[in-house]
Amino acid sequence: MSLNRIKAILIHEVFISKHSFEIFNDILLYPLFSIIVFGFMTLYLTGSAGKLITDQVLAGMIFWQVVNIAQYSIGVGCLWDVWSRNLTNIFISPIRISEYLLSFGITGTIKSFIVLILAATLSLIAFDFNIFSMGLTNMFFVFINLVFFGFSFGIVMLGLIIRFGTKVAAFAWGLINFFQPFMAVIYPVTILPQPFRSIAYLLAPTYAFEAMRKSLAGQGVFFEIITALVLNVIFFVGAVIFFRYMFAKSKETGAFARLEG
């Protein structure tokens, strides 16, 4: 693995981000406006629901942006290379697939962290909610687990794009939202119906968001953090196996050569 090749992909990603209003809108404007909408909703509900619950709802939406942006960076990053007819050039260069994925993982983590800080600042100023009250250590582990899941989900998305092409491009924006109800982002997992709850307990973000709520309530979160980490490792291994299979099938069927055509 070459640091210079990873650096080259990072510079490439920065250049695209600087010159694309769509990316600016998707990773900055849309997340922050979502926080504003939910922030006003929590102000409205504070009197009846209580400050703790409304803080947990707002924190859930802040951390949801972390998952979304982490997976978005990989899927949409690859799509920009397809749309610019540059993906083939990248893969005939000495760059390895692992370096390509790691580069997008790094940029996704950086973007997620920037949005987290901006959203936290916005929430403190506009809605009197300090997300750092959950504790820096707990906040760090929740963030890492959510980025880890987003990265793995993005690898799955990348496998689908390479295998089926741009006809599944919409999944890069929308597929993660299908799983949002099962992750208990803004409500406890215990309110889900039993069949949904069974699915929720298989997803690492469920435990990360539960840890977030417990942190804000001053409760211990060791079990939730460790469980999320274990599930993330399992999902990551599965995502890599899935991607390698899809990549091999894409080359076998010629789909990879037709991606840019």
Number of C-alpha atoms within 10 A of each C-alpha: 10 10 9 11 17 21 13 14 20 19 14 13 19 12 11 15 15 10 10 11 11 11 17 13 12 15 24 19 13 13 22 23 12 15 21 18 11 19 25 14 14 21 16 12 14 15 10 9 11 12 15 12 19 23 24 26 20 29 28 22 20 27 28 22 24 30 27 28 28 30 32 27 27 29 27 23 22 24 23 15 18 19 13 10 14 14 18 15 10 15 12 9 9 9 18 16 13 11 18 19 20 17 24 27 24 17 21 27 25 15 17 27 20 15 22 21 13 16 26 21 16 18 22 14 11 11 16 13 20 16 25 15 13 19 13 11 10 22 18 11 19 27 24 20 27 31 28 26 27 28 31 26 26 30 26 25 28 29 25 23 29 26 23 18 19 17 9 14 19 12 19 26 16 12 14 17 12 10 14 17 15 20 28 24 26 23 17 15 22 11 10 16 9 11 8 15 17 13 13 22 18 17 20 26 35 26 29 31 31 24 25 29 25 17 21 20 15 12 12 12 19 10 11 20 23 16 19 29 23 13 18 24 16 13 20 20 12 15 21 17 15 18 21 16 13 20 19 16 17 22 14 10 11 12 18 21 13 14 20 17 9
